[in-house]
């Protein structure tokens, strides 16, 4: 009998773990997870930054495709005064430099389409160009698989909320509760308004590639800006440079020169202190959000 009991005990001891052993294994697993998690998150963010750069590269390619069919002009960005958003106000009576809606809205005759909407056709979504009403515009904008997907950084995908036609062009200033603000907040990328804006009182290139100096060093768009919608003094998520003459750099905006930009609009979280910058010559670089690393990225070249 004693031999049988001994055999049972031996089998029991071989068939399971003690509580102490289980706790030790759990502790080891927890330590390994704690050690590996930062590396996993870092790798994920690096992958997102790479995907973001690839999206910017695609947009830049489409910008140049667009310019080929528009006499060297690329889409405009930034807030425009109401009299300037029609073909006559833009000195474009022939409608060959920029893109316009094909119907009247808000008392305007075929108003200008903004940067994002102007590239919809090049990005394989012709619904914007074919839209015959505000409802048609809403359908195109709200489609998560449509053209808007390419303009959202993988690290920054807020719900844009209900979108309306005025998000596609510039008719009137937006209020804090406007759907336009929801649209702005959904845009992950910003544009160099000094080159892509229109204002006769400033030294702007007005979207004309031939007027862009030092294209390999002049920013067309970036993903590490637009962090604080309430501090966009001039109403749109661009680099809203108001300095009339160069040189002006992103470092000037980071330093707090209100005419060049706002340091609170630099996003240092999204890409772990870095930002992707797309240049007019079509290449993309990842730069640290620092005065040193942004000092040779021009908004207006010398």
KOLLO-443031 format. One record per residue (C-alpha): residue in one letter; x, y, z. Coordinates in pm, 1 decimal, padded with zeros to 6 digits, always signed. Layout:
BEGIN
  type        px        py        pz
     A         X         Y         Z
...
This chain:
BEGIN
  type        px        py        pz
     X  +00000.0  +00000.0  +00000.0
     X  +00277.7  +00245.8  +00090.6
     X  +00450.2  +00175.1  -00241.2
     X  +00128.1  +00254.2  -00430.2
     X  +00086.0  +00586.8  -00246.7
     X  +00446.2  +00676.4  -00326.3
     X  +00386.4  +00611.2  -00697.1
     X  +00072.9  +00833.5  -00693.3
     X  +00263.4  +01117.8  -00528.5
     X  +00545.0  +01085.8  -00778.9
     X  +00296.3  +01101.1  -01066.6
     X  +00127.8  +01408.5  -00911.2
     X  +00458.3  +01586.7  -00872.1
     X  +00549.0  +01522.3  -01234.4
     X  +00208.3  +01627.4  -01372.8
     X  +00177.9  +01996.2  -01266.5
     X  +00339.4  +02322.6  -01154.8
     X  +00341.3  +02471.5  -00811.1
     X  +00195.0  +02815.8  -00748.0
     X  +00543.4  +02957.7  -00702.3
     X  +00652.8  +02820.9  -01038.6
     X  +00347.1  +02968.4  -01213.7
     X  +00406.8  +03310.1  -01058.3
     X  +00772.6  +03296.4  -01162.1
     X  +00677.6  +03218.7  -01523.7
     X  +00418.9  +03500.0  -01528.8
     X  +00676.7  +03743.7  -01389.4
     X  +00930.3  +03644.7  -01655.2
     X  +00670.3  +03689.9  -01932.7
     X  +00573.0  +04031.9  -01793.2
     X  +00937.7  +04140.8  -01787.8
     X  +00990.3  +04024.9  -02146.1
     X  +00679.2  +04212.9  -02261.0
     X  +00796.9  +04527.8  -02081.6
     X  +01135.8  +04499.5  -02252.2
     X  +00998.6  +04426.1  -02599.2
     X  +00698.6  +04661.7  -02606.2
     X  +00896.3  +04984.2  -02664.4
     X  +01083.6  +04817.8  -02949.6
     X  +00756.8  +04693.3  -03102.1
     X  +00596.0  +05037.8  -03074.0
     X  +00908.1  +05200.5  -03216.8
     X  +00906.7  +04962.8  -03511.7
     X  +00537.4  +05028.6  -03569.7
     X  +00589.2  +05405.5  -03567.7
     X  +00887.5  +05374.2  -03799.7
     X  +00669.3  +05172.9  -04038.1
     X  +00397.7  +05437.8  -04017.3
     X  +00651.7  +05711.2  -04087.6
     X  +00771.9  +05517.5  -04391.0
     X  +00415.6  +05470.1  -04514.6
     X  +00349.8  +05840.0  -04458.0
     X  +00656.9  +05931.6  -04663.2
     X  +00535.5  +05702.0  -04941.0
     X  +00197.9  +05878.9  -04943.6
     X  +00366.4  +06219.0  -04966.1
     X  +00582.6  +06085.8  -05249.9
     X  +00265.5  +05979.7  -05433.2
     X  +00106.5  +06321.0  -05382.6
     X  +00419.4  +06494.6  -05512.1
     X  +00414.6  +06275.2  -05822.2
     X  +00050.1  +06365.7  -05884.0
     X  +00130.8  +06735.4  -05837.0
     X  +00378.7  +06714.8  -06122.6
     X  +00133.7  +06517.2  -06337.7
     X  -00123.2  +06789.5  -06269.6
     X  +00124.8  +07062.3  -06365.8
     X  +00190.1  +06898.2  -06703.0
     X  -00174.3  +06949.3  -06801.7
     X  -00202.0  +07296.4  -06645.1
     X  +00081.6  +07490.6  -06810.5
     X  +00316.8  +07431.5  -06518.6
     X  +00070.8  +07535.5  -06246.5
     X  +00002.2  +07322.9  -05940.5
     X  -00312.1  +07345.9  -05721.1
     X  -00346.2  +07640.7  -05486.0
     X  -00365.0  +07613.5  -05106.8
     X  -00449.8  +07854.8  -04830.7
     X  -00724.8  +08102.1  -04754.9
     X  -00813.6  +08323.9  -05048.5
     X  -01016.6  +08644.2  -05042.3
     X  -01361.9  +08594.7  -05192.3
     X  -01309.6  +08810.3  -05505.4
     X  -01003.2  +08605.3  -05596.5
     X  -01150.2  +08256.2  -05605.0
     X  -01322.8  +08284.7  -05943.3
     X  -01135.4  +08250.5  -06273.7
     X  -01151.5  +08627.7  -06327.4
     X  -01010.3  +08697.1  -05981.7
     X  -00723.1  +08458.4  -06048.5
     X  -00641.0  +08599.7  -06391.7
     X  -00741.4  +08264.9  -06535.8
     X  -01035.5  +08344.2  -06760.3
     X  -00945.6  +08054.0  -06989.2
     X  -00959.4  +07815.8  -06689.2
     X  -00639.5  +07641.1  -06782.6
     X  -00416.6  +07720.0  -06482.7
     X  -00633.7  +07596.7  -06194.7
     X  -00932.8  +07370.5  -06125.4
     X  -01288.2  +07487.2  -06060.1
     X  -01616.8  +07333.9  -05955.9
     X  -01845.6  +07268.6  -06251.2
     X  -02148.1  +07426.5  -06082.7
     X  -02229.1  +07746.5  -05893.7
     X  -02244.0  +07745.3  -05515.3
     X  -02278.2  +08009.8  -05241.8
     X  -02338.0  +08276.4  -05502.2
     X  -02009.1  +08204.0  -05675.9
     X  -01971.9  +08097.6  -06034.2
     X  -01760.4  +07783.2  -06061.0
     X  -01539.6  +07854.0  -05759.2
     X  -01180.3  +07739.9  -05726.9
     X  -01111.5  +07391.3  -05591.1
     X  -00845.6  +07360.3  -05322.9
     X  -00520.7  +07162.2  -05336.2
     X  -00666.0  +06834.2  -05212.1
     X  -00972.7  +06830.3  -05435.4
     X  -00774.6  +06938.6  -05740.0
     X  -00566.7  +06621.0  -05721.7
     X  -00862.0  +06383.6  -05681.5
     X  -00869.0  +06300.2  -06051.7
     X  -00495.3  +06231.6  -06065.8
     X  -00538.4  +06002.1  -05764.5
     X  -00796.8  +05795.5  -05949.1
     X  -01116.5  +05948.3  -05806.2
     X  -01288.9  +06160.0  -06077.2
     X  -01603.4  +06225.0  -05871.6
     X  -01493.3  +06572.1  -05764.2
     X  -01450.9  +06688.6  -06121.2
     X  -01786.0  +06535.7  -06214.0
     X  -01978.8  +06665.0  -05909.9
     X  -02294.2  +06856.1  -06000.1
     X  -02404.9  +06948.6  -05646.8
     X  -02293.0  +06981.0  -05286.7
     X  -02439.4  +06635.9  -05220.1
     X  -02211.1  +06490.3  -05486.4
     X  -01913.0  +06657.4  -05320.0
     X  -02011.0  +06517.7  -04980.6
     X  -02030.6  +06164.3  -05114.8
     X  -01678.5  +06190.3  -05256.5
     X  -01533.9  +06348.7  -04943.7
     X  -01694.3  +06110.3  -04696.8
     X  -01581.8  +05797.3  -04878.6
     X  -01299.2  +05653.1  -04663.7
     X  -01172.5  +05462.7  -04966.9
     X  -01177.1  +05768.8  -05193.0
     X  -00915.8  +06031.1  -05264.6
     X  -00909.1  +06168.9  -04907.7
     X  -00739.0  +05856.0  -04773.0
     X  -00405.8  +05954.6  -04925.6
     X  -00406.8  +06289.4  -04741.4
     X  -00421.8  +06135.5  -04393.9
     X  -00104.2  +06030.1  -04218.6
     X  -00123.2  +05672.5  -04081.4
     X  -00039.1  +05813.3  -03737.4
     X  -00313.0  +06078.0  -03742.3
     X  -00659.9  +05962.8  -03842.6
     X  -00927.6  +06161.1  -03655.0
     X  -01290.9  +06128.5  -03752.7
     X  -01350.5  +06417.0  -03994.7
     X  -01721.3  +06431.4  -03914.9
     X  -01978.7  +06560.6  -04165.5
     X  -01818.5  +06739.6  -04456.7
     X  -01972.5  +06994.1  -04687.1
     X  -01894.9  +07148.0  -05022.3
     X  -01710.7  +07457.2  -04892.2
     X  -01431.7  +07229.3  -04770.8
     X  -01332.5  +07189.3  -05135.2
     X  -01288.6  +07556.8  -05209.8
     X  -01271.6  +07886.5  -05027.1
     X  -01594.5  +08080.7  -04995.7
     X  -01611.6  +08224.2  -04644.7
     X  -01417.9  +08208.9  -04315.8
     X  -01498.7  +07904.6  -04103.9
     X  -01627.4  +07932.1  -03749.2
     X  -01517.9  +07713.8  -03461.5
     X  -01829.5  +07499.0  -03494.4
     X  -01814.6  +07476.7  -03872.0
     X  -01787.1  +07142.0  -04053.3
     X  -01496.0  +07308.2  -04229.9
     X  -01301.7  +07295.5  -03902.3
     X  -01376.2  +06924.0  -03882.7
     X  -01236.1  +06891.8  -04232.9
     X  -00922.6  +07087.0  -04138.9
     X  -00868.3  +06871.4  -03834.1
     X  -00888.5  +06559.1  -04050.0
     X  -00609.7  +06675.3  -04279.1
     X  -00275.2  +06537.2  -04173.6
     X  -00068.1  +06727.2  -04429.3
     X  -00003.6  +07096.1  -04473.1
     X  +00123.2  +07298.0  -04765.9
     X  +00359.7  +07584.8  -04827.9
     X  +00118.7  +07870.7  -04876.2
     X  +00405.8  +08101.9  -04965.5
     X  +00438.1  +07908.4  -05290.3
     X  +00089.2  +07764.3  -05329.0
     X  -00114.0  +08064.7  -05215.5
     X  -00249.7  +08367.3  -05396.6
     X  -00201.5  +08722.0  -05270.1
     X  -00082.0  +09006.2  -05492.2
     X  +00060.1  +09193.5  -05193.0
     X  +00302.4  +08910.7  -05115.9
     X  +00590.3  +08756.2  -05305.0
     X  +00408.1  +08431.2  -05371.7
     X  +00464.2  +08189.3  -05654.6
     X  +00088.3  +08131.8  -05694.3
     X  +00138.2  +07766.9  -05775.9
     X  +00360.6  +07827.3  -06076.3
     X  +00650.6  +07581.1  -06073.2
     X  +00873.9  +07804.7  -06283.4
     X  +00869.7  +08066.3  -06006.3
     X  +00986.1  +07827.9  -05733.3
     X  +01353.7  +07882.7  -05659.8
     X  +01576.2  +07608.7  -05513.0
     X  +01312.0  +07341.4  -05562.0
     X  +01523.2  +07071.1  -05397.2
     X  +01527.0  +07278.5  -05074.5
     X  +01182.5  +07440.9  -05088.8
     X  +00901.4  +07264.1  -04907.3
     X  +00581.9  +07185.9  -05093.9
     X  +00413.4  +06992.0  -04811.7
     X  +00485.9  +06830.7  -04475.5
     X  +00321.5  +06610.4  -04215.1
     X  +00454.4  +06749.4  -03886.9
     X  +00252.6  +07069.6  -03882.5
     X  -00103.6  +07176.7  -03818.2
     X  -00098.8  +07053.7  -03460.9
     X  -00313.6  +07331.1  -03310.1
     X  -00614.4  +07432.5  -03518.3
     X  -00700.7  +07721.7  -03283.7
     X  -00372.9  +07899.5  -03355.5
     X  -00390.3  +07901.6  -03733.6
     X  -00413.2  +08278.3  -03755.4
     X  -00495.9  +08289.7  -04121.8
     X  -00762.4  +08025.9  -04127.0
     X  -00621.3  +07720.7  -04302.5
     X  -00383.4  +07435.6  -04228.3
     X  -00101.9  +07554.7  -04447.1
     X  +00233.2  +07701.2  -04359.7
     X  +00070.2  +08041.1  -04375.4
     X  +00380.2  +08246.1  -04440.9
     X  +00305.9  +08618.9  -04457.1
     X  +00664.0  +08734.4  -04502.6
     X  +00682.8  +08910.7  -04840.3
     X  +01043.1  +08826.5  -04929.4
     X  +01288.7  +08543.1  -04869.1
     X  +01476.1  +08376.9  -04738.2
     X  +01222.5  +08225.8  -04499.5
     X  +01269.2  +07877.0  -04353.1
     X  +01076.1  +07632.2  -04138.8
     X  +01320.6  +07720.0  -03862.1
     X  +01181.5  +08074.7  -03870.2
     X  +00833.1  +07935.3  -03811.0
     X  +00961.6  +07711.7  -03531.1
     X  +01131.5  +08011.1  -03366.6
     X  +00796.0  +08183.1  -03328.9
     X  +00810.0  +08440.7  -03606.3
     X  +00435.7  +08491.9  -03629.2
     X  +00465.1  +08608.0  -03989.1
     X  +00634.7  +08282.6  -04085.6
     X  +00430.4  +08041.8  -03873.5
     X  +00356.4  +07922.5  -03522.7
     X  +00576.7  +07687.6  -03316.4
     X  +00264.7  +07538.2  -03153.9
     X  +00163.6  +07399.6  -03490.8
     X  +00467.6  +07171.0  -03505.5
     X  +00373.7  +06813.7  -03416.9
     X  +00659.8  +06648.1  -03227.6
     X  +00456.3  +06346.8  -03115.2
     X  +00332.6  +06191.3  -03438.0
     X  +00668.4  +06068.0  -03565.4
     X  +00869.6  +06072.9  -03242.7
     X  +01015.8  +06418.4  -03293.1
     X  +01050.8  +06390.5  -03671.0
     X  +00849.0  +06516.6  -03965.7
     X  +00834.0  +06413.2  -04329.8
     X  +00893.3  +06699.2  -04571.6
     X  +00809.2  +06679.7  -04941.3
     X  +01002.3  +06914.7  -05170.1
     X  +00908.0  +07074.3  -05499.6
     X  +01154.4  +06861.2  -05693.1
     X  +00959.1  +06551.0  -05583.8
     X  +01175.4  +06398.4  -05309.3
     X  +01086.6  +06340.2  -04942.6
     X  +01307.0  +06368.8  -04633.9
     X  +01251.3  +06289.9  -04265.0
     X  +01378.9  +06575.4  -04048.1
     X  +01389.3  +06633.4  -03674.9
     X  +01167.8  +06915.3  -03552.4
     X  +01461.1  +07132.0  -03446.6
     X  +01598.0  +07468.5  -03549.7
     X  +01915.4  +07306.2  -03677.6
     X  +01741.0  +07044.6  -03892.9
     X  +01481.9  +07284.4  -04035.0
     X  +01715.5  +07576.6  -04105.2
     X  +01778.6  +07481.4  -04468.4
     X  +01417.1  +07403.3  -04563.5
     X  +01280.2  +07707.6  -04738.6
     X  +00929.0  +07845.8  -04756.6
     X  +01071.1  +08121.3  -04976.0
     X  +01420.8  +08060.7  -05109.3
     X  +01672.2  +08347.4  -05137.5
